[in-house]
């Protein structure tokens, strides 16, 4: 774990005590840093990504032509934002006794040379759909938000590496995220302080946003998400659920959480998961929350985050029984 000097630790404690007071006494100035990110997030951009993935490409089952078209689109988009470090990782997965090849796509936001904590954040989504459906919400919505956050962060100074990763073959058993996690070195695991997973974040007919952890316990990601929600949206509860790409990172000891609306929409995993059911408001809301939460770690005026500790901004949020 990266050691933090006593002055940095004092600064963290000072933030814990003073930040709620400062925010209240300054008439909302606590939103100033959030606005550097959320004012640049475009719901229309996210919606257009969802439209392209679900309508122009359509079903994106792992190992299909639809997945190959998706990978090409992701690479083109990341590179158009100015990312030079864009990686496509090929892997094999097994389904019904056979091995179809799938892909993870990663874009790396590097920190400033003179302000580098040595830490990293992973923001993830899965780019595949079920083979028989266009997957507008599951998970073109999460992938669209991922792309828009990558665009916003491309020219944003940070002191922390941010990896934007679109995982393949999630629908067949979290294959992409498991392969990605298995390939991480011990040093990469140690330096990764948070993993935010975006899955099904745009359905107009789903319920409210919930943060799910694999063990049902709070962690640095849920602390950051709850704090960001209280500032830019509303307080978000947490609950317990696996079944998405946050799980392999949790298993490595990395603080991780799934952001998803629950209960799910009626057309989950059907051919009716189409663009017409997507809410621009929900897309923007989740992107705002993730953008504000990650900026709390990554902006250069905050100290490095101790991975085993809670986030530097406290907020009182609650557990909610899972309803899927």
N, C-alpha and C positions, 0 to 999 in steps of 0.2 A: 504494500500500500504506500502511496506517495505521502511522505511526511509533510506536515503543515507546520510552519513556524508559529511560535507563540503569538506573534502579532496578528497573523492571519486567523488563528483560532479566536483571539480577542475580537477581531472584526466580525467573525461569524456570530459570536455571542451578542455583540452590540446590535447586529442586524435583527437577531431574534427578539431582543427587548424593544428596540427603537422603531423598527419598521412599521408596525401597526399604528404607533403613535404619530409618526411622521406622516403616514398616509392620511390619517384622519385630520391632522392639523393643517395640512397643506392644501386642502380642498381638492384632493384627487390627484395630486402630483405623482402618486405611486404608480399611475398608469403611464407615465412618460416613457419608461423603458419598453413596456408592452407595445406602445403605439409605434415604436420603431420597427416592429415586426408586423403587427396585425393590420395596421393601416395600409400595408403593401400587399396583403393577401387578397386575391381576387376570387370571389365565389364563381364568377363567370369562367375564369381560367380552369378551375377545378371541374366545373360542369362540362366544359368542352372536352377535357380529358376523358371524363366518364362517357360522354357521347361517342367519342372516337373508339374507345376500347369496347364498348358494348354494342354499338351499332355498325361502325365501319369494319371492325374486326369480328365482333360477335363472340361466340363461344371460344374460350381460350383454355381448353383442357390441356393439362400437362402432356408434352410429347406430341402435340398436334401442330398443324400449320398455323393455327390461331395463336399458339404460344410463340412460335417463331416470329410472327408478325408483331406480337406484343413486345418481344425482346428488342426487335429492330426499332420500334417506336420509342421505347424507353431510352435506348442508347442515343437516338437522335435528339430526344428532348433534353436529356442531361447535357449532351455536348452543346446544344444550342444555348443553354444557360451559361456556358463558359467553363464547365468542368473538364479538366484535362485528365483527371484520374477516374476514368469510367471503366469498370471491369465486368466481364461476363464470365460467370463460373458455371461450367457444364458439370452435371452429375447424373448418375443413373439412379432410378428408383424401381422398386418392384411392385407390380400390381397384378393380382390374379395369376401369379406364377411366372409373369414375364417381366423382363427388364426393359421403354420408349424413350429416352433421354429428356432431361429438363434443365432449366437454367435459373440461376440467381443473377440479378443485375445490381451493381453497386456503383454509386457515385460518392466521392470522398471530398468533403469540404475541409480544407487544411486550415490550421490556425495561423495567426500572424507570427512572423518569425521572431519578433521580440516579445511576444506575449503568448506563451505556450505552456499550459499546465501539464502537458503530457497525457492528459485524459481524453476520452472519447465518449460520444453518445451515439447510439444506433436508433434510427427511426425506420420502422419497417412497415411493410404491407405485403400481401400476397397478390401476385399479378394473374394467377390462373383462376379460372371459373370451373364450375362443374361442366362436364362435356356437353350436356344437353341444353345449357342455358347461357344467355348473354352476360349474366353476372354484373348487371349495372351497379347494384349495391354490394354484391359479394364477388369480388372486392375491387371493382373498378373505382368505387367511391374512395376507398382507402388509398389506392394507387394514385388517383387524381390528386388527393390531398398531399400525398408524399411528393409528387412532382411539383406542386405549387410551393410547398415549403422549401424544396431544393432550389427553386427559382429565386425565392425571396432571400435565402441564405447565401446564394452564390456570391453576392457582393457585400455581405454583411461582415464586418470585422468581428472575429471571435478569438478566444484564447483556448478553445477546445475543438478537437477534431469532431466533425459530425459525419456519420456514414448513413447515407440514404440507401436502403436495400429493399428491392422488390423480390420476394421469394417465389420460387416455382414449386409446383406440386404440393401445395398446402392441402388441397382437397383430398389427396390420397394418403394423408397421414403426416403432415408437417415435414415432408421430406426436405424441402429447400432450406428451411430454417435449421433443421437438425444437421444437415450437411455443412451449413455455414458455421454453426456453433462448433461442430467437431473439428473444423479446420482452424479455429482460433488458437493461437499460441498462448502459453501461460501468461506471457507479458501482455498480450492483447486483452485477455480476460481480466487481468488485474487493473488495466487502465480503463476498462469500460465501466462507467459509473451509472449508466441508465440505458434502458431499452424501452422505447415507446412503440407499441404495435397498433396500427390503424386497420381495423377490420369492420366493414359494414357500417359506415359512418354517415350515410346519406339518405336512408329511406324515410320518406314522409310518413309512412304507416307503421314504423317501429316505435318503440317507447322512448324512454329517456336515456341519456348517456350515463354509463356506469364504467368504472375502472375495475377490471378483474385481475387479480393476482392468482398464481397457481396454487398458493397455500392459504389464500384468504386473509393474509396479513398485510398491514400497511408496509410500504417501503419508500425509498426516496422518490421513486417515480409517482406513486400515488400522492405523496406529500406535495410534490411540485405541481401535479395535475390539479389537485384540490385547491391549492393556493392560486394557481392561474385562473381556474374556473371562478373563484370568488372575486377575482379582479375584473375579468373580461366577459363573464357570462353568468353562471350561477354555481353554487356549490355542488360538487359531483360526489356521489357516494362510491364506496368500493365494495367489492364482493369477491367470491371465490369461483374460479372457472379455469380449466385448461383449454384444450381444443383449439388453440391458435398458436401463432408463431412466437409468442412470448415465452412459452414453456421451455424450449431448449436453453434459453438464456438464463431463466430462473434456475434450471438444473445445474448451471455453471456457477451459481452464486451471484449472478448479476441482477441488480434490482430491475424488475421488468413488470410491465402491466399492459393489458389489452384494453383499448378504448373502443366501445361498441354500444349501440343502442339496444335496449331490451325492455319489454319482450320483442322478439323478432317479428318482422313483417310476415303476412300470410303466404307470400310467394317465395319464401326462402328456399333456395335450391330447386327452383322450378324455371320453366321457360318464360314465366311471367315476370322475372326479375329484370325489368326493363327501365329505360331512361324516364319514362312517364311518371314513375313512382319516386323519382329522386327529388329531394328538397335542397335547393341552393342554400337556404338558411341553415340547415343542419350541417352541410358541407363546410360552410364558412365558420360556424360556431366551433366545430371540432378542430379545424385548422388553426383558429385563433388560440384555442386552449393549448394545443401542442406547441404552437409557435412561441407563445408566451412562456410556457413551462421550460422549454429547452433553452430559450434565451436567458432565463434566470441562471442557468448553469454556464452557458457558453459566452456570455458577454464579458468583455475584458476587465470590467471594474469589480468583478466578484472573485473571491478566492477559489482555489481548487476545492472540489467537493469530496469529502471522505466517503468512500463507497458504502461503508458499513453504517454510516450515520444518516439521520434524517436530513431533509433539505433545510437550507438556511432560513426559510420563511415558514413559520408555523401556521397551521390553520386547523380548526376543529371540524372534522368531517366524520361521517358515520358509516357503519356497515349496513348493507341492504341484502336481504335474502335474494339469491339468484332467481330470475324469472326469465326463462328462455323458451 
